[in-house]
Amino acid sequence: MNLLLPALGFGVVTASILALAGVGFSLQFGVTNILNLAYGSIMTSAAFAALLVSQRGVNLWIAVAAGGAFGAVFSVALNRVVYTPFIRRGTKLFGMIIVTISVALVIQYGIQAIWGASFFSLEGLHASAIQLGPFVFTTTQLGILGIGVGAMIAVHALLRYTTLGKSMRATATNAVLARNCGIATDRVIDIAWAISGGLCGLAGVALVINVTAFTDTTGSDLLVPIIAVAVLGGIGQAYGAMLGALIIGITSEIAAALISPDYKDVVAFVILILVLLVRPKGIFSEIASGKEVAA
């Protein structure tokens, strides 16, 4: 019990990071049908963008915002310059997976060429402990929780209460029908990439704040848990990704505390395998069944 409560606290923080990343990953795939495996590398690049800003002596949370903005702009540019030409040539889902893996390697080795393989930390990480009931959080962890909860509320409001959100849901369900109904699907796709990239950038910076030290592979190391979150919730389902993040974030931290820290990453992989074997469409399966990723 002494280990369980701290593990639950750490699990909620981890779930916040996974929710940012998993919702962005699922939202982008649902609208565009591109399984962007360069997502982890974009997270890392956003963290280095935040590092550049933090080294100028600005407030840490301004650096966080800068990382999110970089992720949004970079993702839109990546789609327009790299992915869209392949789509126009008729490249299908699994062909695009190879393209995104190639992009991930280019980004990762590009970061390594510029920054090297050393460890880096954001400036301004001065955390103090705060006790909330039986849980003890640092101020930076509470900041991560605030970013995660705030972003999820914003995504919910966007999808449920705005015309743009309805257009995104329509495009995700059937892009051709949405276009025939007068929805500017190209514009919707650009916005989906921007929102996804913004969440990706925020997740990348939140991750490196949580682990304190990071390298050129830190974001890529989280790719399996992100995919597990998306698959568990139902690939392309933002709300499913929120639930998947909570499940995987908490179970991974409990396994790390009660069994061994080495099992933290194993939990996400095991859950991913079990979901693929038992329920490949995920908890919420509407989009997955129509996107060539589930039978």
VEXKESE-65930 format. One record per residue (C-alpha): x, y, z; residue number from 1. Coordinates in nm, 3 decimals. Example, Ala and Ser with C-alpha at 12.3 -4.5 7.8 and 13.67 -1.06 7.14 Angstrom:
<recs>
(rec (1.230 -0.450 0.780) 1),
(rec (1.367 -0.106 0.714) 2),
</recs>
This chain:
<recs>
(rec (0.000 0.000 0.000) 1),
(rec (0.294 0.235 0.074) 2),
(rec (0.408 0.197 -0.287) 3),
(rec (0.062 0.187 -0.442) 4),
(rec (-0.044 0.545 -0.364) 5),
(rec (0.272 0.709 -0.504) 6),
(rec (0.241 0.482 -0.809) 7),
(rec (-0.115 0.603 -0.864) 8),
(rec (0.005 0.962 -0.846) 9),
(rec (0.287 0.899 -1.094) 10),
(rec (0.040 0.706 -1.309) 11),
(rec (-0.193 1.005 -1.339) 12),
(rec (0.099 1.225 -1.449) 13),
(rec (0.212 0.964 -1.702) 14),
(rec (-0.148 0.931 -1.822) 15),
(rec (-0.161 1.308 -1.882) 16),
(rec (0.144 1.289 -2.109) 17),
(rec (0.010 0.981 -2.289) 18),
(rec (-0.330 1.149 -2.330) 19),
(rec (-0.173 1.451 -2.499) 20),
(rec (0.026 1.229 -2.733) 21),
(rec (-0.237 0.958 -2.785) 22),
(rec (-0.524 1.197 -2.856) 23),
(rec (-0.312 1.389 -3.106) 24),
(rec (-0.201 1.066 -3.273) 25),
(rec (-0.556 0.930 -3.294) 26),
(rec (-0.713 1.259 -3.401) 27),
(rec (-0.467 1.301 -3.687) 28),
(rec (-0.506 0.940 -3.804) 29),
(rec (-0.884 0.954 -3.784) 30),
(rec (-0.901 1.258 -4.013) 31),
(rec (-0.612 1.183 -4.252) 32),
(rec (-0.578 0.802 -4.251) 33),
(rec (-0.199 0.838 -4.218) 34),
(rec (-0.043 0.631 -3.938) 35),
(rec (0.230 0.880 -3.857) 36),
(rec (0.511 0.680 -3.697) 37),
(rec (0.731 0.990 -3.703) 38),
(rec (0.517 1.114 -3.413) 39),
(rec (0.776 1.032 -3.145) 40),
(rec (1.051 1.209 -3.340) 41),
(rec (0.831 1.519 -3.373) 42),
(rec (0.785 1.510 -2.994) 43),
(rec (1.164 1.511 -2.954) 44),
(rec (1.211 1.795 -3.201) 45),
(rec (0.949 2.000 -3.011) 46),
(rec (1.141 1.937 -2.690) 47),
(rec (1.459 2.071 -2.849) 48),
(rec (1.265 2.373 -2.977) 49),
(rec (1.153 2.436 -2.619) 50),
(rec (1.514 2.394 -2.506) 51),
(rec (1.626 2.666 -2.745) 52),
(rec (1.361 2.901 -2.606) 53),
(rec (1.433 2.815 -2.242) 54),
(rec (1.802 2.887 -2.293) 55),
(rec (1.704 3.249 -2.367) 56),
(rec (1.603 3.282 -2.003) 57),
(rec (1.226 3.294 -2.054) 58),
(rec (0.968 3.136 -1.826) 59),
(rec (0.951 2.756 -1.848) 60),
(rec (0.583 2.755 -1.945) 61),
(rec (0.651 2.993 -2.232) 62),
(rec (0.901 2.734 -2.354) 63),
(rec (0.626 2.472 -2.324) 64),
(rec (0.396 2.684 -2.541) 65),
(rec (0.679 2.732 -2.791) 66),
(rec (0.724 2.356 -2.812) 67),
(rec (0.353 2.311 -2.883) 68),
(rec (0.358 2.582 -3.150) 69),
(rec (0.664 2.426 -3.312) 70),
(rec (0.493 2.086 -3.321) 71),
(rec (0.186 2.236 -3.491) 72),
(rec (0.383 2.423 -3.760) 73),
(rec (0.625 2.136 -3.820) 74),
(rec (0.343 1.882 -3.857) 75),
(rec (0.150 2.092 -4.110) 76),
(rec (0.468 2.152 -4.311) 77),
(rec (0.559 1.782 -4.296) 78),
(rec (0.218 1.684 -4.429) 79),
(rec (0.219 1.936 -4.713) 80),
(rec (0.580 1.886 -4.822) 81),
(rec (0.628 1.511 -4.767) 82),
(rec (0.309 1.314 -4.704) 83),
(rec (0.061 1.482 -4.939) 84),
(rec (0.270 1.419 -5.256) 85),
(rec (0.282 1.048 -5.173) 86),
(rec (-0.095 1.042 -5.111) 87),
(rec (-0.157 1.211 -5.447) 88),
(rec (0.050 0.940 -5.616) 89),
(rec (-0.185 0.681 -5.468) 90),
(rec (0.033 0.549 -5.185) 91),
(rec (-0.182 0.337 -4.955) 92),
(rec (-0.187 0.303 -4.577) 93),
(rec (0.099 0.056 -4.535) 94),
(rec (0.311 0.230 -4.797) 95),
(rec (0.269 0.549 -4.598) 96),
(rec (0.386 0.366 -4.285) 97),
(rec (0.722 0.307 -4.457) 98),
(rec (0.733 0.676 -4.551) 99),
(rec (0.663 0.789 -4.194) 100),
(rec (0.928 0.553 -4.054) 101),
(rec (1.178 0.703 -4.299) 102),
(rec (1.079 1.053 -4.191) 103),
(rec (1.122 0.952 -3.826) 104),
(rec (1.478 0.835 -3.893) 105),
(rec (1.562 1.153 -4.085) 106),
(rec (1.434 1.370 -3.797) 107),
(rec (1.609 1.164 -3.531) 108),
(rec (1.947 1.159 -3.703) 109),
(rec (1.908 1.523 -3.798) 110),
(rec (1.863 1.611 -3.430) 111),
(rec (2.163 1.395 -3.342) 112),
(rec (2.377 1.564 -3.608) 113),
(rec (2.289 1.909 -3.473) 114),
(rec (2.281 1.846 -3.099) 115),
(rec (2.480 1.529 -3.054) 116),
(rec (2.388 1.226 -2.842) 117),
(rec (2.430 1.400 -2.506) 118),
(rec (2.169 1.450 -2.234) 119),
(rec (1.989 1.784 -2.210) 120),
(rec (1.756 1.949 -1.959) 121),
(rec (1.521 2.243 -1.992) 122),
(rec (1.619 2.560 -1.810) 123),
(rec (1.405 2.674 -1.520) 124),
(rec (1.311 2.332 -1.377) 125),
(rec (1.286 2.438 -1.013) 126),
(rec (1.018 2.213 -0.862) 127),
(rec (0.890 2.206 -0.506) 128),
(rec (0.674 1.936 -0.349) 129),
(rec (0.304 1.985 -0.273) 130),
(rec (0.091 1.736 -0.083) 131),
(rec (-0.267 1.682 -0.200) 132),
(rec (-0.432 1.436 0.036) 133),
(rec (-0.234 1.110 0.026) 134),
(rec (-0.046 1.216 -0.289) 135),
(rec (0.269 1.424 -0.322) 136),
(rec (0.330 1.606 -0.650) 137),
(rec (0.595 1.848 -0.764) 138),
(rec (0.489 2.182 -0.905) 139),
(rec (0.604 2.075 -1.252) 140),
(rec (0.397 1.756 -1.227) 141),
(rec (0.093 1.964 -1.136) 142),
(rec (0.171 2.181 -1.438) 143),
(rec (0.177 1.870 -1.658) 144),
(rec (-0.156 1.758 -1.510) 145),
(rec (-0.302 2.102 -1.577) 146),
(rec (-0.184 2.098 -1.938) 147),
(rec (-0.322 1.748 -1.992) 148),
(rec (-0.663 1.815 -1.838) 149),
(rec (-0.694 2.153 -2.007) 150),
(rec (-0.604 2.010 -2.347) 151),
(rec (-0.855 1.725 -2.312) 152),
(rec (-1.132 1.968 -2.218) 153),
(rec (-1.041 2.183 -2.518) 154),
(rec (-1.047 1.881 -2.753) 155),
(rec (-1.385 1.775 -2.615) 156),
(rec (-1.527 2.126 -2.665) 157),
(rec (-1.383 2.140 -3.017) 158),
(rec (-1.526 1.804 -3.126) 159),
(rec (-1.868 1.844 -2.965) 160),
(rec (-1.959 2.211 -2.979) 161),
(rec (-1.795 2.368 -3.285) 162),
(rec (-1.861 2.353 -3.657) 163),
(rec (-1.495 2.268 -3.713) 164),
(rec (-1.524 1.973 -3.477) 165),
(rec (-1.830 1.842 -3.660) 166),
(rec (-1.643 1.883 -3.990) 167),
(rec (-1.348 1.689 -3.851) 168),
(rec (-1.575 1.408 -3.730) 169),
(rec (-1.749 1.397 -4.070) 170),
(rec (-1.416 1.387 -4.254) 171),
(rec (-1.293 1.110 -4.026) 172),
(rec (-1.606 0.905 -4.091) 173),
(rec (-1.620 0.948 -4.470) 174),
(rec (-1.400 1.207 -4.638) 175),
(rec (-1.557 1.166 -4.982) 176),
(rec (-1.911 1.211 -4.853) 177),
(rec (-1.801 1.507 -4.639) 178),
(rec (-1.645 1.672 -4.944) 179),
(rec (-1.962 1.615 -5.149) 180),
(rec (-2.162 1.778 -4.869) 181),
(rec (-1.962 2.096 -4.907) 182),
(rec (-1.703 2.050 -4.630) 183),
(rec (-1.359 2.188 -4.722) 184),
(rec (-1.181 1.865 -4.634) 185),
(rec (-0.835 1.991 -4.736) 186),
(rec (-0.867 2.276 -4.488) 187),
(rec (-1.000 2.039 -4.222) 188),
(rec (-0.701 1.808 -4.277) 189),
(rec (-0.456 2.099 -4.239) 190),
(rec (-0.623 2.201 -3.914) 191),
(rec (-0.620 1.840 -3.791) 192),
(rec (-0.245 1.823 -3.855) 193),
(rec (-0.199 2.153 -3.669) 194),
(rec (-0.401 2.038 -3.367) 195),
(rec (-0.233 1.697 -3.366) 196),
(rec (0.110 1.858 -3.396) 197),
(rec (0.031 2.103 -3.117) 198),
(rec (-0.068 1.818 -2.886) 199),
(rec (0.241 1.626 -2.998) 200),
(rec (0.464 1.922 -2.918) 201),
(rec (0.305 1.972 -2.576) 202),
(rec (0.343 1.601 -2.504) 203),
(rec (0.708 1.609 -2.603) 204),
(rec (0.789 1.901 -2.375) 205),
(rec (0.578 1.758 -2.089) 206),
(rec (0.766 1.429 -2.126) 207),
(rec (1.111 1.585 -2.098) 208),
(rec (0.997 1.796 -1.802) 209),
(rec (0.881 1.478 -1.630) 210),
(rec (1.200 1.278 -1.699) 211),
(rec (1.420 1.591 -1.646) 212),
(rec (1.697 1.475 -1.885) 213),
(rec (1.643 1.381 -2.250) 214),
(rec (1.827 1.280 -2.567) 215),
(rec (1.755 1.263 -2.939) 216),
(rec (1.555 0.939 -2.888) 217),
(rec (1.339 1.032 -2.587) 218),
(rec (1.020 1.091 -2.784) 219),
(rec (1.070 0.785 -3.003) 220),
(rec (1.105 0.569 -2.692) 221),
(rec (0.744 0.656 -2.603) 222),
(rec (0.606 0.552 -2.943) 223),
(rec (0.499 0.200 -2.837) 224),
(rec (0.296 0.327 -2.538) 225),
(rec (0.138 0.592 -2.765) 226),
(rec (0.038 0.330 -3.020) 227),
(rec (-0.091 0.108 -2.737) 228),
(rec (-0.304 0.399 -2.610) 229),
(rec (-0.444 0.462 -2.959) 230),
(rec (-0.513 0.094 -3.033) 231),
(rec (-0.665 0.027 -2.692) 232),
(rec (-0.905 0.318 -2.729) 233),
(rec (-0.983 0.241 -3.094) 234),
(rec (-0.749 0.390 -3.351) 235),
(rec (-0.881 0.726 -3.467) 236),
(rec (-1.097 0.776 -3.157) 237),
(rec (-0.994 1.075 -2.944) 238),
(rec (-1.214 0.976 -2.649) 239),
(rec (-1.086 0.620 -2.664) 240),
(rec (-0.730 0.751 -2.652) 241),
(rec (-0.812 0.945 -2.334) 242),
(rec (-0.937 0.628 -2.168) 243),
(rec (-0.647 0.423 -2.304) 244),
(rec (-0.397 0.676 -2.167) 245),
(rec (-0.549 0.652 -1.821) 246),
(rec (-0.539 0.272 -1.822) 247),
(rec (-0.185 0.236 -1.956) 248),
(rec (-0.043 0.528 -1.756) 249),
(rec (-0.166 0.393 -1.422) 250),
(rec (-0.098 0.022 -1.488) 251),
(rec (0.257 0.089 -1.611) 252),
(rec (0.346 0.292 -1.301) 253),
(rec (0.189 0.034 -1.067) 254),
(rec (0.387 -0.243 -1.239) 255),
(rec (0.705 -0.037 -1.204) 256),
(rec (0.641 0.019 -0.833) 257),
(rec (0.517 -0.326 -0.731) 258),
(rec (0.723 -0.549 -0.960) 259),
(rec (1.021 -0.372 -1.116) 260),
(rec (1.093 -0.045 -1.300) 261),
(rec (1.198 -0.262 -1.595) 262),
(rec (0.832 -0.363 -1.640) 263),
(rec (0.709 -0.007 -1.698) 264),
(rec (0.751 -0.017 -2.076) 265),
(rec (0.667 -0.387 -2.095) 266),
(rec (0.312 -0.323 -1.969) 267),
(rec (0.224 -0.105 -2.268) 268),
(rec (0.363 -0.366 -2.507) 269),
(rec (0.172 -0.650 -2.338) 270),
(rec (-0.153 -0.450 -2.343) 271),
(rec (-0.097 -0.372 -2.711) 272),
(rec (-0.050 -0.741 -2.794) 273),
(rec (-0.355 -0.847 -2.589) 274),
(rec (-0.576 -0.586 -2.754) 275),
(rec (-0.459 -0.690 -3.101) 276),
(rec (-0.537 -1.054 -3.016) 277),
(rec (-0.867 -1.007 -2.832) 278),
(rec (-1.022 -0.685 -2.965) 279),
(rec (-0.815 -0.537 -3.253) 280),
(rec (-1.075 -0.262 -3.311) 281),
(rec (-1.020 -0.128 -2.958) 282),
(rec (-1.274 -0.009 -2.703) 283),
(rec (-1.435 0.237 -2.945) 284),
(rec (-1.413 0.071 -3.284) 285),
(rec (-1.619 0.274 -3.533) 286),
(rec (-1.329 0.444 -3.713) 287),
(rec (-1.083 0.155 -3.687) 288),
(rec (-1.316 -0.082 -3.872) 289),
(rec (-1.325 0.154 -4.171) 290),
(rec (-0.957 0.249 -4.189) 291),
(rec (-0.795 -0.079 -4.301) 292),
(rec (-0.643 -0.137 -3.958) 293),
(rec (-0.896 -0.381 -3.813) 294),
(rec (-1.090 -0.672 -3.950) 295),
</recs>
